[in-house]
Amino acid sequence: MKTLRLAALFGLAGLMTTPLHAQDLNDGNFSKWKDYILTKPEELVWKVAIAWEQNLGQAVLKSIKNDKPILLWVEGGDPQGCV
């Protein structure tokens, strides 16, 4: 156990001394970062490929009728944190 703690301590010390190279946002790389950060259409296929129900009561009736389970997805805001 003591060896594991020492290994963790040395690993953490190594991380603390490793230089992090931040990239500045500027006019030259703005488009690249914007394209990288924004959600791409192929990442949103799940929104239309699944027949989501927004009413739990209707979902229960539909699941009973089709003998299928319900996936209950609850979120407290925008999944990207834009609240």
N, CA and C atoms as an extended XYZ file, in Angstrom:
249
Properties=species:S:1:pos:R:3:atomname:S:1:resname:S:1:resid:I:1 pbc="F F F"
N         0.824       -1.196        0.000 N   MET     1
C         0.000        0.000        0.000 CA  MET     1
C         0.873        1.266        0.000 C   MET     1
N         1.970        1.199        0.771 N   LYS     2
C         2.876        2.347        0.836 CA  LYS     2
C         3.518        2.598       -0.529 C   LYS     2
N         3.844        1.511       -1.240 N   THR     3
C         4.440        1.640       -2.571 CA  THR     3
C         3.464        2.292       -3.539 C   THR     3
N         2.190        1.916       -3.431 N   LEU     4
C         1.160        2.492       -4.297 CA  LEU     4
C         1.019        3.990       -4.044 C   LEU     4
N         1.057        4.379       -2.772 N   ARG     5
C         0.954        5.809       -2.450 CA  ARG     5
C         2.168        6.589       -2.977 C   ARG     5
N         3.356        5.981       -2.858 N   LEU     6
C         4.554        6.642       -3.378 CA  LEU     6
C         4.495        6.782       -4.888 C   LEU     6
N         4.012        5.733       -5.579 N   ALA     7
C         3.892        5.791       -7.039 CA  ALA     7
C         2.910        6.883       -7.443 C   ALA     7
N         1.797        6.981       -6.720 N   ALA     8
C         0.806        8.020       -7.015 CA  ALA     8
C         1.394        9.405       -6.780 C   ALA     8
N         2.148        9.545       -5.700 N   LEU     9
C         2.767       10.834       -5.376 CA  LEU     9
C         3.772       11.252       -6.449 C   LEU     9
N         4.614       10.301       -6.892 N   PHE    10
C         5.588       10.627       -7.939 CA  PHE    10
C         4.896       10.904       -9.271 C   PHE    10
N         3.814       10.174       -9.546 N   GLY    11
C         3.058       10.435      -10.769 CA  GLY    11
C         2.454       11.830      -10.751 C   GLY    11
N         1.908       12.224       -9.615 N   LEU    12
C         1.329       13.560       -9.472 CA  LEU    12
C         2.402       14.628       -9.591 C   LEU    12
N         3.560       14.375       -8.994 N   ALA    13
C         4.664       15.338       -9.093 CA  ALA    13
C         5.113       15.475      -10.546 C   ALA    13
N         5.106       14.370      -11.282 N   GLY    14
C         5.474       14.419      -12.694 CA  GLY    14
C         4.497       15.241      -13.497 C   GLY    14
N         3.215       15.113      -13.178 N   LEU    15
C         2.202       15.911      -13.878 CA  LEU    15
C         2.359       17.390      -13.576 C   LEU    15
N         2.724       17.701      -12.341 N   MET    16
C         2.842       19.100      -11.950 CA  MET    16
C         4.039       19.772      -12.614 C   MET    16
N         5.060       18.998      -12.977 N   THR    17
C         6.241       19.606      -13.585 CA  THR    17
C         6.200       19.566      -15.112 C   THR    17
N         5.202       18.871      -15.679 N   THR    18
C         5.075       18.794      -17.131 CA  THR    18
C         4.517       20.112      -17.651 C   THR    18
N         5.203       20.761      -18.572 N   PRO    19
C         4.679       22.035      -19.086 CA  PRO    19
C         3.439       21.802      -19.955 C   PRO    19
N         2.454       22.608      -19.764 N   LEU    20
C         1.243       22.557      -20.580 CA  LEU    20
C         1.339       23.661      -21.618 C   LEU    20
N         1.167       23.311      -22.856 N   HIS    21
C         1.282       24.289      -23.923 CA  HIS    21
C        -0.123       24.693      -24.372 C   HIS    21
N        -0.565       25.831      -23.917 N   ALA    22
C        -1.878       26.334      -24.307 CA  ALA    22
C        -1.780       26.967      -25.684 C   ALA    22
N        -2.839       26.818      -26.437 N   GLN    23
C        -2.886       27.454      -27.745 CA  GLN    23
C        -3.753       28.697      -27.635 C   GLN    23
N        -3.209       29.791      -28.071 N   ASP    24
C        -3.956       31.035      -28.036 CA  ASP    24
C        -5.022       31.045      -29.120 C   ASP    24
N        -6.153       31.605      -28.798 N   LEU    25
C        -7.206       31.801      -29.786 CA  LEU    25
C        -6.921       33.109      -30.507 C   LEU    25
N        -6.826       33.026      -31.826 N   ASN    26
C        -6.542       34.228      -32.603 CA  ASN    26
C        -7.285       34.149      -33.935 C   ASN    26
N        -7.138       35.165      -34.748 N   ASP    27
C        -7.835       35.200      -36.037 CA  ASP    27
C        -7.430       34.040      -36.948 C   ASP    27
N        -6.209       33.588      -36.811 N   GLY    28
C        -5.718       32.522      -37.671 CA  GLY    28
C        -6.290       31.144      -37.351 C   GLY    28
N        -6.582       30.880      -36.057 N   ASN    29
C        -7.074       29.557      -35.705 CA  ASN    29
C        -8.517       29.545      -35.201 C   ASN    29
N        -9.192       30.681      -35.290 N   PHE    30
C       -10.569       30.762      -34.799 CA  PHE    30
C       -11.499       29.778      -35.513 C   PHE    30
N       -11.434       29.727      -36.830 N   SER    31
C       -12.321       28.843      -37.604 CA  SER    31
C       -12.082       27.383      -37.247 C   SER    31
N       -10.827       27.010      -37.069 N   LYS    32
C       -10.494       25.634      -36.711 CA  LYS    32
C       -11.119       25.260      -35.370 C   LYS    32
N       -10.975       26.141      -34.366 N   TRP    33
C       -11.533       25.864      -33.044 CA  TRP    33
C       -13.055       25.875      -33.066 C   TRP    33
N       -13.631       26.792      -33.819 N   LYS    34
C       -15.093       26.859      -33.906 CA  LYS    34
C       -15.645       25.563      -34.496 C   LYS    34
N       -15.039       25.092      -35.587 N   ASP    35
C       -15.478       23.840      -36.211 CA  ASP    35
C       -15.277       22.652      -35.283 C   ASP    35
N       -14.230       22.676      -34.491 N   TYR    36
C       -13.935       21.582      -33.567 CA  TYR    36
C       -14.940       21.539      -32.406 C   TYR    36
N       -15.331       22.710      -31.908 N   ILE    37
C       -16.176       22.786      -30.724 CA  ILE    37
C       -17.659       22.594      -31.029 C   ILE    37
N       -18.144       23.188      -32.121 N   LEU    38
C       -19.570       23.114      -32.419 CA  LEU    38
C       -20.016       21.681      -32.719 C   LEU    38
N       -21.238       21.364      -32.309 N   THR    39
C       -21.798       20.042      -32.548 CA  THR    39
C       -22.001       19.826      -34.041 C   THR    39
N       -21.570       18.668      -34.509 N   LYS    40
C       -21.712       18.333      -35.924 CA  LYS    40
C       -23.026       17.590      -36.153 C   LYS    40
N       -23.631       17.726      -37.340 N   PRO    41
C       -24.922       17.076      -37.604 CA  PRO    41
C       -24.904       15.574      -37.348 C   PRO    41
N       -23.811       14.897      -37.659 N   GLU    42
C       -23.754       13.445      -37.450 CA  GLU    42
C       -23.740       13.067      -35.968 C   GLU    42
N       -23.444       14.027      -35.094 N   GLU    43
C       -23.470       13.769      -33.660 CA  GLU    43
C       -24.871       13.928      -33.076 C   GLU    43
N       -25.799       14.434      -33.874 N   LEU    44
C       -27.169       14.656      -33.397 CA  LEU    44
C       -28.180       13.663      -33.978 C   LEU    44
N       -27.677       12.618      -34.626 N   VAL    45
C       -28.560       11.631      -35.257 CA  VAL    45
C       -29.495       10.989      -34.238 C   VAL    45
N       -29.023       10.799      -33.006 N   TRP    46
C       -29.828       10.156      -31.977 CA  TRP    46
C       -31.118       10.922      -31.682 C   TRP    46
N       -31.126       12.214      -31.946 N   LYS    47
C       -32.331       13.006      -31.662 CA  LYS    47
C       -33.484       12.666      -32.606 C   LYS    47
N       -33.168       12.307      -33.839 N   VAL    48
C       -34.223       12.016      -34.815 CA  VAL    48
C       -34.345       10.528      -35.117 C   VAL    48
N       -33.302        9.748      -34.845 N   ALA    49
C       -33.335        8.313      -35.152 CA  ALA    49
C       -34.191        7.539      -34.155 C   ALA    49
N       -34.407        8.104      -32.980 N   ILE    50
C       -35.203        7.449      -31.944 CA  ILE    50
C       -36.534        8.180      -31.830 C   ILE    50
N       -37.602        7.416      -31.742 N   ALA    51
C       -38.940        8.012      -31.608 CA  ALA    51
C       -39.160        8.421      -30.148 C   ALA    51
N       -38.627        9.571      -29.777 N   TRP    52
C       -38.732       10.046      -28.394 CA  TRP    52
C       -40.158       10.491      -28.092 C   TRP    52
N       -40.624       10.179      -26.903 N   GLU    53
C       -41.910       10.683      -26.412 CA  GLU    53
C       -41.615       11.737      -25.362 C   GLU    53
N       -42.314       12.853      -25.414 N   GLN    54
C       -42.088       13.897      -24.435 CA  GLN    54
C       -43.077       13.839      -23.287 C   GLN    54
N       -44.060       12.974      -23.409 N   ASN    55
C       -45.073       12.816      -22.374 CA  ASN    55
C       -44.933       11.409      -21.788 C   ASN    55
N       -44.646       11.308      -20.479 N   LEU    56
C       -44.409       10.018      -19.851 CA  LEU    56
C       -45.642        9.121      -19.922 C   LEU    56
N       -46.829        9.692      -19.748 N   GLY    57
C       -48.061        8.899      -19.821 CA  GLY    57
C       -48.231        8.258      -21.187 C   GLY    57
N       -47.999        9.025      -22.250 N   GLN    58
C       -48.085        8.477      -23.605 CA  GLN    58
C       -47.012        7.426      -23.841 C   GLN    58
N       -45.839        7.633      -23.273 N   ALA    59
C       -44.754        6.662      -23.426 CA  ALA    59
C       -45.115        5.341      -22.749 C   ALA    59
N       -45.742        5.419      -21.573 N   VAL    60
C       -46.154        4.201      -20.868 CA  VAL    60
C       -47.184        3.440      -21.693 C   VAL    60
N       -48.180        4.147      -22.213 N   LEU    61
C       -49.204        3.489      -23.034 CA  LEU    61
C       -48.587        2.857      -24.279 C   LEU    61
N       -47.666        3.568      -24.922 N   LYS    62
C       -47.012        3.055      -26.128 CA  LYS    62
C       -46.153        1.833      -25.802 C   LYS    62
N       -45.468        1.858      -24.648 N   SER    63
C       -44.615        0.726      -24.282 CA  SER    63
C       -45.448       -0.510      -23.952 C   SER    63
N       -46.604       -0.314      -23.333 N   ILE    64
C       -47.490       -1.442      -23.035 CA  ILE    64
C       -48.036       -2.019      -24.337 C   ILE    64
N       -48.460       -1.145      -25.230 N   LYS    65
C       -49.019       -1.578      -26.506 CA  LYS    65
C       -47.994       -2.365      -27.324 C   LYS    65
N       -46.748       -1.908      -27.348 N   ASN    66
C       -45.699       -2.532      -28.161 CA  ASN    66
C       -44.856       -3.540      -27.380 C   ASN    66
N       -45.166       -3.737      -26.090 N   ASP    67
C       -44.421       -4.652      -25.225 CA  ASP    67
C       -42.914       -4.355      -25.278 C   ASP    67
N       -42.591       -3.081      -25.056 N   LYS    68
C       -41.190       -2.633      -25.073 CA  LYS    68
C       -40.906       -1.828      -23.810 C   LYS    68
N       -39.646       -1.805      -23.388 N   PRO    69
C       -39.280       -1.034      -22.187 CA  PRO    69
C       -39.223        0.462      -22.465 C   PRO    69
N       -39.126        1.223      -21.389 N   ILE    70
C       -39.012        2.686      -21.491 CA  ILE    70
C       -37.628        3.101      -20.997 C   ILE    70
N       -36.990        3.970      -21.753 N   LEU    71
C       -35.768        4.626      -21.297 CA  LEU    71
C       -36.190        6.025      -20.862 C   LEU    71
N       -36.080        6.297      -19.582 N   LEU    72
C       -36.470        7.608      -19.060 CA  LEU    72
C       -35.228        8.485      -18.989 C   LEU    72
N       -35.216        9.536      -19.789 N   TRP    73
C       -34.081       10.463      -19.854 CA  TRP    73
C       -34.528       11.771      -19.218 C   TRP    73
N       -33.873       12.134      -18.130 N   VAL    74
C       -34.215       13.361      -17.416 CA  VAL    74
C       -32.970       14.236      -17.365 C   VAL    74
N       -33.128       15.483      -17.692 N   GLU    75
C       -32.000       16.406      -17.627 CA  GLU    75
C       -32.430       17.702      -16.978 C   GLU    75
N       -31.484       18.352      -16.361 N   GLY    76
C       -31.780       19.585      -15.664 CA  GLY    76
C       -31.359       20.816      -16.428 C   GLY    76
N       -31.421       20.770      -17.726 N   GLY    77
C       -31.013       21.899      -18.534 CA  GLY    77
C       -30.435       21.414      -19.847 C   GLY    77
N       -29.788       22.290      -20.539 N   ASP    78
C       -29.188       21.971      -21.817 CA  ASP    78
C       -28.001       21.030      -21.595 C   ASP    78
N       -27.911       19.900      -22.331 N   PRO    79
C       -26.817       18.957      -22.124 CA  PRO    79
C       -25.439       19.551      -22.423 C   PRO    79
N       -25.383       20.652      -23.137 N   GLN    80
C       -24.102       21.298      -23.408 CA  GLN    80
C       -23.777       22.359      -22.371 C   GLN    80
N       -24.644       22.495      -21.372 N   GLY    81
C       -24.392       23.447      -20.310 CA  GLY    81
C       -24.809       24.864      -20.645 C   GLY    81
N       -25.592       25.045      -21.687 N   CYS    82
C       -26.029       26.385      -22.109 CA  CYS    82
C       -27.364       26.720      -21.447 C   CYS    82
N       -27.338       26.969      -20.161 N   VAL    83
C       -28.577       27.289      -19.440 CA  VAL    83
C       -28.553       28.708      -18.956 C   VAL    83
